[in-house]
Amino acid sequence: MSESKNMFTAAGRTARPQRAKAGERTQAAAVEEESVYHSARVPLSLSKEIKKLALEEGTSQQALTVEALRLLLASRN
């Protein structure tokens, strides 16, 4: 039987956010009002920068994306 590479092995290597204790709000909770799925294709370099920034700031990519979209809308209104 030949060995095949598992393309999902790198998935477990990233730091996972800590779970909130009972009664605590997480950063994601600050983002939530009523969330909907919003998808966009972005350049690979931008995706990598967002992931890096999220790790450095100890936040989620979702929180950074919401912040960026709110800043964009505020600058245009």
PLY file of the C-alpha trace (Angstrom):
ply
format ascii 1.0
element vertex 77
property float x
property float y
property float z
element edge 76
property int vertex1
property int vertex2
end_header
0.00 0.00 0.00
1.49 3.34 -1.01
1.63 6.26 1.36
-0.38 9.32 0.40
0.02 12.79 1.80
-2.71 13.96 4.11
-3.58 17.47 2.95
-5.22 18.25 6.30
-2.18 17.66 8.52
-1.32 21.37 8.68
-4.81 22.26 9.89
-4.08 21.26 13.48
-0.88 23.30 13.68
-2.48 26.71 14.10
-3.26 28.11 17.52
-6.87 27.68 18.47
-8.74 30.38 20.37
-9.51 29.73 24.03
-13.09 28.89 24.90
-14.90 31.46 27.00
-15.82 30.50 30.54
-19.48 30.50 31.51
-20.82 34.04 31.47
-17.85 35.53 29.62
-18.16 37.17 26.23
-15.70 36.30 23.49
-14.41 38.57 20.74
-16.77 36.78 18.38
-19.69 37.72 20.63
-18.77 41.38 20.19
-19.07 40.89 16.43
-22.40 39.10 16.60
-25.71 40.83 16.31
-27.36 38.53 13.85
-24.67 37.04 11.68
-25.05 35.93 8.10
-22.58 34.10 5.92
-20.63 36.57 3.75
-18.06 35.15 1.39
-15.52 36.82 -0.87
-12.52 35.69 -2.85
-9.42 37.68 -1.91
-5.83 37.56 -3.15
-3.72 34.92 -1.37
-1.30 37.58 -0.11
-4.16 39.50 1.56
-5.49 36.33 3.15
-2.06 35.56 4.61
-1.72 39.10 5.97
-5.13 38.89 7.67
-4.27 35.51 9.24
-0.95 36.88 10.49
-2.56 40.02 11.93
-5.26 37.96 13.66
-2.59 35.82 15.34
-0.54 38.87 16.36
-3.56 40.65 17.83
-5.08 37.55 19.38
-8.34 38.00 17.52
-10.25 36.21 14.79
-10.15 36.76 11.07
-13.89 37.31 11.26
-13.51 40.15 13.76
-10.85 41.82 11.59
-13.02 41.47 8.49
-16.05 42.98 10.23
-13.90 45.85 11.53
-12.49 46.49 8.04
-15.94 46.50 6.42
-17.32 48.88 9.07
-14.36 51.25 8.57
-14.90 51.14 4.80
-18.59 51.94 5.11
-17.91 54.74 7.63
-15.36 56.32 5.30
-17.84 56.37 2.43
-20.85 57.76 4.31
0 1
1 2
2 3
3 4
4 5
5 6
6 7
7 8
8 9
9 10
10 11
11 12
12 13
13 14
14 15
15 16
16 17
17 18
18 19
19 20
20 21
21 22
22 23
23 24
24 25
25 26
26 27
27 28
28 29
29 30
30 31
31 32
32 33
33 34
34 35
35 36
36 37
37 38
38 39
39 40
40 41
41 42
42 43
43 44
44 45
45 46
46 47
47 48
48 49
49 50
50 51
51 52
52 53
53 54
54 55
55 56
56 57
57 58
58 59
59 60
60 61
61 62
62 63
63 64
64 65
65 66
66 67
67 68
68 69
69 70
70 71
71 72
72 73
73 74
74 75
75 76
